[in-house]
């Protein structure tokens, strides 16, 4: 009996021992790459930024259920800035909720810059490192255009008011007032449209017929139903309005795009909008996609003392060149600040190992 008991005990111990050895062999392993990828979610504080084995940082973004790789960068802040730039083009409907850094006086102009490029072109610029330089060029040209346009507008208003116009700016390009209109309650209300007086619409804006059955001599198609009118404000920001004719009210109107302009400029009843035509010499550099003859829109805000130009525009007239030139160092300064902060708080990476 004792012999049988000992044999059973030995068999049980052997079985348990073999099971332990088997379980050790079957223990799942995690590759170094996977381990770093998993740990990076804990160390990076930015959206779309992943840490790499060599201590650099990758940027990626998801759109339409697809992962889009944006490139490798030396700091997490630089990768985060690349993510922000890509999100403007890929997530324009809710870009504000997909940013690492808040909008600034500089980055607020990125959407205008990107409007002149396709999505693929923007992504390629981010990947090959040319995005920042091209954005700087855009801002530099814009600053020149803004300064000259503001001088022209101020001079035009002085001439209209009986004062002497400014002639210096005509060496570069000139702006001539086409017409102005005092806004009515319906222009800034829930109808989301601006009525253009017929005499001005017919004379100064692209042709659209008020009779959709009308055909010109030799034409086989119908009249143009609607067109897109592109204008620029004092800050050289591009605005696009759908321009059409409403038979129901027999009115020429701006529809799509106008509501956004009203909200952005905080327009109210009795404010005055002014349309200009600007002519630029062929040897003068304009914004990418901007023709040498373009429309400009400006606002005179109504007050108890009469109409006045917006404060931020007056400031821009005097300081635009100086302020915009600061963009040369904006991104590098921001990235440097974020990187130093990161080093102070978290140490630095050396061969994939964080040193405190």
Secondary structure per residue as TSV (DSSP state, phi and psi in degrees):
chain	resnum	aa	ss	phi	psi
A	1	X	-	360.0	-44.9
A	2	X	H	-61.9	-36.8
A	3	X	H	-65.0	-44.3
A	4	X	H	-63.6	-37.6
A	5	X	H	-64.7	-43.3
A	6	X	H	-65.6	-38.8
A	7	X	H	-64.2	-39.1
A	8	X	H	-67.6	-39.5
A	9	X	H	-64.0	-42.0
A	10	X	H	-64.4	-39.9
A	11	X	H	-65.4	-39.5
A	12	X	H	-65.9	-44.2
A	13	X	H	-62.8	-39.7
A	14	X	H	-63.3	-41.3
A	15	X	H	-64.8	-43.9
A	16	X	H	-64.0	-41.6
A	17	X	H	-63.3	-42.0
A	18	X	H	-67.3	-35.0
A	19	X	H	-67.2	-38.7
A	20	X	H	-64.3	-43.5
A	21	X	H	-63.2	-38.1
A	22	X	H	-67.5	-40.7
A	23	X	H	-66.7	-35.0
A	24	X	H	-65.4	-40.1
A	25	X	H	-67.6	-29.9
A	26	X	T	-90.5	1.4
A	27	X	-	-62.8	124.3
A	28	X	-	-63.8	144.0
A	29	X	-	-112.6	150.3
A	30	X	-	-114.1	125.1
A	31	X	-	-68.2	154.2
A	32	X	H	-55.4	-39.6
A	33	X	H	-62.8	-45.0
A	34	X	H	-64.9	-39.5
A	35	X	H	-63.5	-42.5
A	36	X	H	-67.3	-40.3
A	37	X	H	-62.6	-39.5
A	38	X	H	-69.7	-40.2
A	39	X	H	-70.8	-25.2
A	40	X	H	-65.7	-28.3
A	41	X	H	-66.1	-19.6
A	42	X	H	-90.0	-28.8
A	43	X	H	-93.3	-27.4
A	44	X	-	-90.9	141.0
A	45	X	-	-106.9	7.0
A	46	X	S	-110.1	150.6
A	47	X	T	-73.4	139.3
A	48	X	T	72.4	14.2
A	49	X	E	-115.2	130.6
A	50	X	E	-127.0	144.2
A	51	X	E	-87.0	143.4
A	52	X	-	-111.6	167.2
A	53	X	T	-61.9	-34.1
A	54	X	T	-83.0	6.2
A	55	X	S	90.7	-8.4
A	56	X	-	-82.4	178.8
A	57	X	E	-128.8	135.2
A	58	X	E	-101.6	151.8
A	59	X	E	-121.4	136.4
A	60	X	E	-146.7	156.7
A	61	X	E	-145.1	148.0
A	62	X	E	-107.2	132.4
A	63	X	E	-146.2	133.3
A	64	X	T	54.5	40.3
A	65	X	T	63.6	23.1
A	66	X	E	-122.7	143.0
A	67	X	E	-88.2	126.8
A	68	X	E	-116.0	119.1
A	69	X	E	-84.6	130.9
A	70	X	E	-104.1	-14.3
A	71	X	E	127.1	179.0
A	72	X	E	-112.5	138.8
A	73	X	E	-133.1	160.1
A	74	X	S	-76.9	-22.3
A	75	X	S	-136.6	157.2
A	76	X	H	-66.9	-32.4
A	77	X	H	-66.7	-38.9
A	78	X	H	-65.8	-40.0
A	79	X	H	-66.5	-37.2
A	80	X	H	-65.3	-37.8
A	81	X	H	-65.9	-37.2
A	82	X	H	-64.6	-39.8
A	83	X	H	-61.7	-43.2
A	84	X	H	-60.6	-42.8
A	85	X	H	-65.3	-41.1
A	86	X	H	-68.4	-35.0
A	87	X	H	-65.8	-26.6
A	88	X	H	-62.0	-43.0
A	89	X	H	-80.8	-39.1
A	90	X	H	-88.0	-23.7
A	91	X	-	-132.1	48.4
A	92	X	T	-60.6	-25.8
A	93	X	T	-71.2	-25.8
A	94	X	S	-146.8	43.2
A	95	X	G	-61.8	-30.1
A	96	X	G	-62.6	-31.4
A	97	X	G	-87.4	-1.2
A	98	X	G	-123.8	44.1
A	99	X	-	-117.7	148.5
A	100	X	S	-89.3	-39.1
A	101	X	S	-113.5	143.2
A	102	X	-	-66.5	157.2
A	103	X	-	-60.4	143.6
A	104	X	-	-124.6	179.1
A	105	X	T	-63.1	-21.4
A	106	X	T	-94.2	-52.6
A	107	X	G	-68.4	-16.9
A	108	X	G	-64.5	-17.0
A	109	X	G	-92.2	-2.7
A	110	X	H	-62.2	-41.9
A	111	X	H	-57.1	-40.8
A	112	X	H	-63.9	-40.7
A	113	X	H	-62.8	-43.7
A	114	X	H	-72.8	-23.4
A	115	X	T	-60.8	-22.2
A	116	X	T	-88.0	1.9
A	117	X	S	-132.2	153.0
A	118	X	-	-74.5	165.3
A	119	X	H	-59.6	-44.6
A	120	X	H	-62.5	-38.6
A	121	X	H	-65.6	-40.9
A	122	X	H	-63.5	-45.3
A	123	X	H	-64.2	-39.2
A	124	X	H	-66.2	-37.9
A	125	X	H	-64.4	-38.9
A	126	X	H	-65.6	-42.5
A	127	X	H	-68.3	-41.3
A	128	X	H	-89.8	1.4
A	129	X	T	83.5	7.5
A	130	X	-	-92.3	-6.1
A	131	X	H	-59.0	-48.5
A	132	X	H	-62.6	-44.2
A	133	X	H	-64.2	-41.3
A	134	X	H	-70.1	-34.3
A	135	X	H	-67.0	-38.9
A	136	X	H	-61.9	-43.4
A	137	X	H	-60.6	-41.6
A	138	X	H	-59.5	-44.2
A	139	X	H	-69.4	-34.9
A	140	X	H	-66.0	-45.7
A	141	X	H	-65.5	-40.9
A	142	X	H	-60.4	-42.0
A	143	X	H	-62.4	-38.7
A	144	X	H	-66.8	-43.4
A	145	X	H	-64.3	-40.8
A	146	X	H	-63.0	-47.4
A	147	X	H	-60.0	-46.5
A	148	X	H	-69.5	-41.5
A	149	X	H	-62.1	-40.4
A	150	X	H	-66.2	-38.5
A	151	X	H	-62.6	-41.4
A	152	X	H	-63.5	-44.9
A	153	X	H	-65.6	-44.7
A	154	X	H	-60.8	-42.7
A	155	X	H	-64.2	-39.7
A	156	X	H	-63.7	-41.4
A	157	X	H	-69.6	-33.8
A	158	X	H	-65.9	-40.3
A	159	X	H	-65.4	-40.2
A	160	X	H	-65.4	-31.1
A	161	X	T	-90.5	2.9
A	162	X	T	102.5	-4.5
A	163	X	S	-88.0	178.6
A	164	X	-	-83.5	135.3
A	165	X	-	-76.9	164.9
A	166	X	-	-94.1	122.2
A	167	X	-	-99.4	-18.2
A	168	X	G	-59.2	-38.6
A	169	X	G	-67.6	-20.2
A	170	X	G	-65.2	-15.1
A	171	X	G	-65.9	-27.5
A	172	X	T	-100.4	-65.3
A	173	X	E	-160.6	163.5
A	174	X	E	-124.1	151.0
A	175	X	E	-120.7	130.0
A	176	X	E	-119.6	130.3
A	177	X	E	-68.2	133.8
A	178	X	E	-94.4	-54.2
A	179	X	E	-166.3	166.1
A	180	X	E	-138.1	158.1
A	181	X	E	-144.6	135.5
A	182	X	E	-82.7	128.2
A	183	X	-	-72.9	138.7
A	184	X	-	-97.4	167.2
A	185	X	T	-56.0	-36.9
A	186	X	T	-72.6	-26.7
A	187	X	T	-66.5	-28.5
A	188	X	T	-114.5	15.2
A	189	X	S	-96.9	-154.5
A	190	X	T	-79.9	-7.3
A	191	X	T	-72.7	-16.5
A	192	X	-	54.7	47.4
A	193	X	-	-153.3	155.5
A	194	X	E	-118.4	125.0
A	195	X	E	-85.2	125.0
A	196	X	E	-97.8	123.2
A	197	X	-	-52.3	135.6
A	198	X	H	-56.4	-41.0
A	199	X	H	-62.8	-32.3
A	200	X	H	-82.4	-38.0
A	201	X	H	-61.5	-46.2
A	202	X	H	-67.1	-36.2
A	203	X	H	-82.8	-37.7
A	204	X	H	-115.5	-18.5
A	205	X	S	-106.0	162.9
A	206	X	-	-55.1	149.4
A	207	X	-	-71.4	127.5
A	208	X	-	-138.7	135.7
A	209	X	-	-80.4	144.7
A	210	X	S	-87.0	4.9
A	211	X	S	-130.4	104.5
A	212	X	T	-68.5	-10.0
A	213	X	T	-95.7	-4.1
A	214	X	-	-70.4	139.9
A	215	X	-	-132.4	139.9
A	216	X	-	-78.6	167.7
A	217	X	T	-64.4	125.4
A	218	X	T	85.0	-3.7
A	219	X	-	-89.0	145.4
A	220	X	-	-106.3	-19.9
A	221	X	S	-92.8	173.7
A	222	X	-	-82.0	177.7
A	223	X	-	-70.0	160.0
A	224	X	-	-66.7	129.8
A	225	X	-	-78.2	-47.6
A	226	X	E	-159.3	161.4
A	227	X	E	-137.6	163.9
A	228	X	E	-100.5	121.9
A	229	X	E	-101.2	123.9
A	230	X	E	-103.6	126.2
A	231	X	E	-131.7	164.3
A	232	X	E	-124.6	143.3
A	233	X	-	-92.1	-173.8
A	234	X	T	-61.2	-30.2
A	235	X	T	-84.9	9.4
A	236	X	-	61.2	30.4
A	237	X	-	-87.2	134.3
A	238	X	E	-83.8	135.9
A	239	X	E	-126.8	139.1
A	240	X	E	-120.3	124.8
A	241	X	E	-119.2	138.7
A	242	X	E	-81.4	123.7
A	243	X	E	-113.2	122.6
A	244	X	E	-150.4	177.5
A	245	X	E	-115.7	126.9
A	246	X	E	-97.6	113.3
A	247	X	T	-66.6	-35.3
A	248	X	T	-58.2	-39.7
A	249	X	T	-110.7	0.8
A	250	X	T	52.6	52.0
A	251	X	E	-129.8	143.5
A	252	X	E	-89.5	127.2
A	253	X	E	-138.4	153.2
A	254	X	E	-95.3	129.9
A	255	X	-	-116.8	-92.9
A	256	X	T	-58.3	129.0
A	257	X	T	101.7	-24.8
A	258	X	H	-70.4	-40.1
A	259	X	H	-60.5	-40.0
A	260	X	H	-64.2	-37.3
A	261	X	H	-66.2	-42.4
A	262	X	H	-60.3	-44.1
A	263	X	H	-69.9	-43.3
A	264	X	H	-63.6	-41.4
A	265	X	H	-90.8	-3.3
A	266	X	T	54.8	51.5
A	267	X	-	-77.1	144.3
A	268	X	-	-130.9	169.9
A	269	X	T	-57.8	139.8
A	270	X	T	80.3	-6.4
A	271	X	-	-65.3	153.6
A	272	X	E	-115.9	128.8
A	273	X	E	-103.2	140.7
A	274	X	E	-124.7	132.1
A	275	X	E	-106.1	135.3
A	276	X	E	-125.1	156.2
A	277	X	E	-112.6	132.2
A	278	X	E	-117.7	131.3
A	279	X	E	-112.6	125.3
A	280	X	E	-115.2	129.8
A	281	X	-	-59.1	151.5
A	282	X	T	-64.6	-23.3
A	283	X	T	-88.6	2.7
A	284	X	S	-102.1	130.0
A	285	X	-	-75.9	129.4
A	286	X	-	-109.0	176.4
A	287	X	-	-66.4	152.7
A	288	X	T	-62.9	128.7
A	289	X	T	88.0	-6.5
A	290	X	-	-92.9	130.1
A	291	X	-	-78.6	170.8
A	292	X	S	-79.1	-7.7
A	293	X	E	-131.4	113.3
A	294	X	E	-137.8	162.1
A	295	X	E	-93.2	143.2
A	296	X	E	-125.7	144.3
A	297	X	E	-121.3	137.4
A	298	X	E	-134.3	163.4
A	299	X	E	-127.2	132.7
A	300	X	E	-110.2	111.9
A	301	X	E	-79.9	137.8
A	302	X	E	-81.7	134.7
A	303	X	E	-136.9	174.8
A	304	X	T	-62.9	-23.3
A	305	X	T	-96.6	6.8
A	306	X	E	111.8	-173.1
A	307	X	E	-80.7	139.6
A	308	X	E	-136.1	154.6
A	309	X	E	-76.7	151.6
A	310	X	-	-60.4	143.7
A	311	X	H	-60.7	-41.4
A	312	X	H	-65.7	-28.0
A	313	X	H	-74.1	-42.9
A	314	X	H	-58.1	-40.9
A	315	X	H	-64.1	-38.3
A	316	X	H	-66.6	-34.4
A	317	X	H	-57.7	-38.7
A	318	X	H	-90.8	-30.8
A	319	X	H	-115.3	2.7
A	320	X	H	-59.3	-46.3
A	321	X	H	-63.3	-44.8
A	322	X	H	-65.3	-43.7
A	323	X	H	-68.4	-43.9
A	324	X	H	-69.4	-30.2
A	325	X	H	-66.8	-19.2
A	326	X	G	-68.5	-14.1
A	327	X	G	-64.9	-19.4
A	328	X	G	-54.5	-37.8
A	329	X	G	-110.7	6.7
A	330	X	H	-62.4	-55.6
A	331	X	H	-65.1	-42.9
A	332	X	H	-64.4	-37.1
A	333	X	H	-67.0	-43.9
A	334	X	H	-62.0	-45.2
A	335	X	H	-65.5	-40.5
A	336	X	H	-62.9	-42.8
A	337	X	H	-62.0	-45.4
A	338	X	H	-65.4	-38.6
A	339	X	H	-66.5	-43.3
A	340	X	H	-62.2	-41.2
A	341	X	H	-62.0	-39.6
A	342	X	H	-66.7	-40.2
A	343	X	H	-66.4	-41.1
A	344	X	H	-64.5	-36.1
A	345	X	H	-86.8	-37.9
A	346	X	H	-120.1	0.5
A	347	X	-	81.8	-149.0
A	348	X	E	-146.5	165.2
A	349	X	E	-94.9	132.9
A	350	X	E	-133.9	112.6
A	351	X	T	52.9	40.6
A	352	X	T	82.9	2.1
A	353	X	E	-114.7	130.4
A	354	X	E	-81.4	123.8
A	355	X	E	-102.0	124.6
A	356	X	-	-87.1	360.0
